[in-house]
Amino acid sequence: MTLARIANIAVSIQRNPVVRRIASSFVSRVLGAVANLAFVVYLGRYLGAAQTGLYMIGLGAATLLSTIGRLGLEQIVIREGGPLVRDDQWHALRSIYHRTLRLCLCASIAIAALLLLVNGPLARDVFHQESLRDVMPWFAASIVPLAFALLHVPFLQIIHRPEASIAILSLWIPLISLPLMLLVHPQTGVQGAQIYLAASVFNAALAYAQWHRFIAHKVQGSAQYAVPHPPLLSAAAPLLIGNVGQMALLWVAVFAVGMSASPGAVGAYSIAQRVALTLSGFLIPPIDALVGPRIAVMRGVKTRDEIEEMVQRISSLLFVVAAGAFILILLFGPEILKLFGGEFGEGYGALVFLTLGQLVIVASGSVRPLLVVHGREKTIRNAMSGAAACCIFLCAVLLPLIGPVGAAIATSLSLAGEKIVEGVVARRRLGISVFPPVGLYALQFKNWLARNDGQRS
């Protein structure tokens, strides 16, 4: 690529605010992915496969339970709050914030207390690992700050702070955990869990500070209008079930391996999953952070064809990038896993199948924000619940036969099936196809060749 071409790209990014925000969010996500990868590398090297396995089981429990603690309110915030931002209804937006925050904190505290109560039987009777008894309380304590911080993500998205939302979602916890790990040199899962709790508290404080500074400035001197209070819990219930299903898809296999294999096998599988999730993890969230609110604004103003064109262009670009990453992982997967330590090499088979499943997720683009904006929460709930049930069934069948690779196949098939179902519903019910036709890839390739030829001439 010539210097003139690079300069033209830089100028186009500066002139287009949407592209500029996408690029900025993408950079934030890449930084988060790099920080998280570095953190997991050091985690594996310091703890070893067995202690990493205990850490990952605790992390999975905290992640899944914090999702329940947020009650599915994130997408409702985007749907109800986006128009309020557009119409400068700042007092109404702050009211929604206070209502959702109270619900989230009450639920998260109750869930954390429940996990502490069942900690002993869970470690002894379910996972058959007494060492897990010492790890789990620290992850139980992290449920509240984690849920608190992540509830701020949709609020930061609708006030056009996608970079801040991505940082809260994926950057600050690994970025704070990494220097703490280098300072402490943890040797056990307990020490790793303590580091995670400290980083979660910092992340929560930072999320609150950014939101409070913005909303305090906006409500000063702004007119307060009487607006109806939209129902939150009733609207969020389908999304809660869907979100739990989504988290279950990511962690069911980890828990299943933990119940049927050694902590070392859990550690190897978890690291492979972390590497595979990086593929969609650094691509989808920065796009969704912008596309979700943008679709909410476009609905009723733009035609379905215009919305479809935007969604398909994004999906096609993401798929091309993800396909290239998949080829690299396929070729250099063993070397990548060796970065974490020699014990993790057995996770290569799981890595290949998990990465293959991520391709379908990336190809679907922003199908979920599209469905939420159009009030199709139940579609998401049904797709995720069905996929989670499918994953549990496939794990039960495949795990005894082929071990952790079977868990990877179960996860990938379930995730891919979920996205295909959501895409089919979007096409049939909304008239919007999220999967780009092959001709669109050919057209974009032709345009790319034409631009390069123009630069050479």
N, C-alpha and C positions, 0 to 999 in steps of 0.2 A: 504494500500500500504506500503510495507516494505521500510526501509531506503536504502537498497541495490537497490531496484527498482528506488527510487527517485534519487539516485546517478547516476544510469545508464542513466536515462532520462537527467539529467544535463550534463553528459559527451557527450551524443549524440547531444544535442543542441549546445554545445561549438564546436564540431567538424564539424557540418554541417552549413555552412554560411547561406543557405537559411532558414533552420529551425530556426537558431538563429535570423535572421531578422524578420521572422514571429512572433516568441515569443516576441521579443522586441516591434514590432508594436502592437501586441495584448496587451501587458502591457500598452503601451501608450494609446491605445483605452479604456482599462478598467479604467485607471486613468481619462481619459476624461469623460467616462460615469459616474463615481462616482462623479466627480466634477460637471458635468451638473445636475445630480440627486440632489445633495446637494443644488446647486443653485436654482433649480426649487422648492425644498421643502421650502427653506427660502422665495423664491418669493411668493409662495402661502400663507405662514403663515403671511408675512408682508403685502401683498396687499389685500388678500382676493379674493374670486372667481370673483367678478365684475371687480376690477381693473386688476386682472390677465388676464381676458378676453380681456380688452382693450389692454394690453401689447402684448398679443399673436396675435391679429389682426395686430398691427403695425409690430411685428416681422415677421409675415407671408408676409406682403407686402414687407418689406426690403429683406427678403430671396428670394422671387420670383423675384423681380426686379433686385437684384444683379446677379441672374442667367442670366437674359436677358443681363445685362451689360457685362457679360463674353463672350457672343456671341457664346457659344458652342465651344470655342477654347481649352478647357482642353484636350479633347481626341485627337485633332489634334496635340497638343504639344507632347503627348506620342507617337503617330504614327510617326511623322516626326522627333522628337528629339531623340527617342531611338536609331536609327541607327547612328545618329551623335555622341552620347556619345560613342557608341561601336567603332566608327572609329576615336575617338579623334578630331572631327571637332568642336573645342570649339568656334572659331570665328563665324562659321555658327550658332551654338546653341545660342550664344549671340545675333546674328542678329534676330533670330526668337523671342527671348525674348523681344527685343525692339519693334518689330513690333506688337506682341500680346499685349504688355503693352499699347502702344499708342491707339490701337483700344479699349481696355477695358476701359481705363480712359475716353476717349471721350464719349463712350456710357453710362458709369455709371454716369458721371456728367450730361449729358442731361436727363437721366431718373430721377435722383434725383430732378432736377429742375422742371420737369414735374409733379412729385408727389406733390411738394410744391404748384404748381399752382392749382391743382385739390383737394387740401386737404379739403377745406371747403365743396364743394358739395359732396365729398366722405363721409365725416363724417355725413353730414346732410341728404342727399337724398338716399345714398346707405345703410349705416349701421344704420342710425337713432340714432346716438350717438354723441351729441355735444361734449362730453368729449374727443372723439377721435381726435378732431381738435388740441388739445394741445399735444397729444402723437405723432402724425404722423410726425411732422417736425424733431424730433430727430431721428426717424428711417430713414427718408429720408436722413439725413446727414450721416448715417452709411452705406448707400449703396456703396459709393465710397471706403472707407477703406475695407469693407467686400469683394467687388469684387476684389480689388487690392490684398488682402491677399490670397484669394482662387485661384487666377490665378497662384500663386507661387506653389501651391500643386503639379500639374503635373511635373513642373520643378524639384522640390525636389525628386519626385518619380523616374524620369529617371536618376538622378545622384546618385541613390542608397542611398537616405536619407528618407526611409519610416517612420522612427520614427518622424523625423521633420515634414514631410507632414501630418501625423496623428495629431500631436500636433497643427499645424496651423488649420487643418480642424475642430478639435473637442475639444481640450484641453484648449488652452490659454484663449479663451473668457470666458468660465465658471470659469476657475481658477482665472482670474483677477476679474471677476464680483463678485465672492463670498465674498472676503474680503472687497470690496467696499460696498457691500450690508450690511455686518455686521457692517461697519463703519458708513454708512449713515442712516440705518434703514428706507428705503423708505416706504412711505405710499400711493403713487399714481403711476399710470402707467407712468406718466411723469418722475418721479425720476428713475423708473426702466429703461426707455428708455435712459436716460442720462448715466446711468451706462453702458448700452450695448454699447453706442457710444464710451465711453472712452476705454472699453475693445477692441473694434474693431480697434481703432487707434493703440493701443499697439500691437495687433496681426499683423497688417499690417507692422508696423515697424520691428517687429521680423522676419517676413517672408522675407522682403527685405534684412535685415542684413545677414541672413543665405545664401541666394542665392548670394548676392554680394561678400561675403567673398570667396565663392567657385569659382565662375566664374572668379573673378579677379586674383586668383592664377593660374587657368588653362590657361588663355590666355597669361600669361607672358611667353615669349620665345617660344610659340607654333607657328607652321607654319600656315599661312593663305592661304587656298586653295580657288580657284574660284568654288563656288557651286551654283546651281540654287536656286532661291527663290521659295519655294513651295507656291501654292495658299492657303490662309488661310480662308478668309471669305466664298468663294464658297464651300470649303470642310466642313466648320464648320456649314453652314446653316442648313443642316438636323439635326445635333446634337443639335443646338440651339433650334429648334422646339421640339426635343425630351427631352432636359433638362427642358425646360419650362413645357412640359407635365408632367415630373416627379415631379417637384416642385408643379405644380397645383394639382397633385394627393394627395400631402401631405397637401395642404392648402385649396383646394376647400371646403372641408367639414367644416373647421374652419370658412371660410368666409360665407358659407351657414347657419351655425348655428348662426353666428353673425347677419345675415340679418333677421333671422326669430325668434330668441329667445333672451333672456336677456343676458347681459354680464356675469352674473354668470354661465349660461349654457355653454357659450363659454369657460369660465375658466375651468369648470369641464371636458368638452370634450377635451380641449387642454392638460390638465394634463394627462388624460388617454392616449392620443395619444403619449405624450412624453415618458411615461412609456413603451408603446408597441414598439415604435421605438428603444428603447434601445436594444431590442432583436436582431434586425438586425444591428443596428447602431454600436455596438462595435465589431461585427463579420466581416461584409462585407468589410468596408474600409481598415483595415490593410491587408486583403488578396488581395484585388484589387490593393493596392499600390505595391505589389510585383508581383502578377500574370500577370497584364497587361504588364509591361515592359518585363517580362520573356517570355510571349507568343510572343511578338514582336520579341524577339531574336530567339526563337525556330522556328518561321515560316520560312519555306524553308530549315531548317536544320534538324529538327526532323519530324518524321512521324505523321500523324493524330492520329494514335492509341496511340502514346506516349503522345501527347497533351491531348487526351481524357482521358487517364488514370490519368494524373495529375489533370485535372479539376474534374473528378468524385470523386477522393479520397478527394479532398478539400470539395466538395459539401456534401459528405456523413458525413464527420466529423462535418461540420457546422450544418447539420440537426440534428444530434444526440444531440449536445449541445443545439440547439434551442428548441428541443422537451422537454428536461428536464426543460428549463426555462419556457416554456409555461405551463407545469404542475404546477410549483410553482406559476405562476401568476394566474392560474385558481383556485388554492386552497387558496391562500393568497392575492388575489387582493384587497378585501375590506380593509384589514389591511394595505396594501401598500398605498392605496389612503388616508387613515386616516393620514399618515405622513404629508400630505400637508395641512390638516385642515379638519374639519368635513363637510364643504360645498362641498368638492370634492367627497364625497362618491357616489353621483348619477352617476358618470362616470364609474362605474364598468361594466355595460352591454356593453358600448362602448369599454372598455378595453379588454374584452374577445374577441370580434369580430375583433378588430384591431390586437391583438396578433396572432390570428389564421391566418390572412392574411400574417403576417410576416414570418410564417413558410414556405410558398411557396417561398417567396423571398429568404430566406436563403438556401432552397433546390436547387435553381437554381445556387447557387455559383457565379462564375465569368463569367456568360454568356455575360455580356455587354462588358468587355474588349476583350473577344474572338471575338465578332462581329465587334468591332471597328478595331482591328488589321487586320481583313480580309476584311476591306472596306465595311462593311454592315451597315453603318451609317443610311441609309434610312430605314432599318428594325427597328432600334431603334426608329427613328422618327415616323414611322407609328404605331408601337406598343404603344408608349407613348401617341401619339395624340389620338389614338383610345381609350386607357384606360382613358385619361382625359375626353374625350367626354362622355364615358360610366359613369364615376363618376358623372359628372354634371347631366346627365339624371337620374341616380339612386337616387341622392340626391333630385332632384326635385320631384321624385315619393315617396320615402320612408320617407323623413324628415317630411312632413305634417302628415304622418300616424303614425309613431312611434318615432318621435323626434330624438335626437342625436344618438340613437342606429341605426336608419336608415342611418344616415350619416356614421357611422362606418362600417356598412354592405356594403354600396356603395363603400367606400374606399378600403376595403379588397378585395371585388370581383374584382374591377378594377385593383388593384396592382397584385393580383394573376393571373388574365387573361393576363396581360402584360407579366409577366415572362414566363408563359406557351407558349405564342405565340413566344417569342424570343427563347425559348428552342427548339420549333418545327422547326423554321427556321434554327437554328444552326445544327440540325440533318439532315434536308433535303438538305440544300444548302452547308454546310461545311462537312457533314459526321461525325460530332462530337456530341455525346450525352452528355449533361451536367447533366442530371438527372440520378443518379446512379441506376442500377438495384437492385432489392431486394437481389439478390445473393451476391452483393458486401458487403452489410451490414452484411449478414450472415457470409461471409468470414472474415471480420474484427472482428466480435464478436468471431469467432472461433480462430483466431490468438491471440486475447486478452486473451482468456481463456488459450491457450497454453503457452503464455508468463508468465501468473500468476502462472500456474502449475510449470513451470520451475523455477520460483523464490522460490516457496515453497520448492521444492526439493533441 
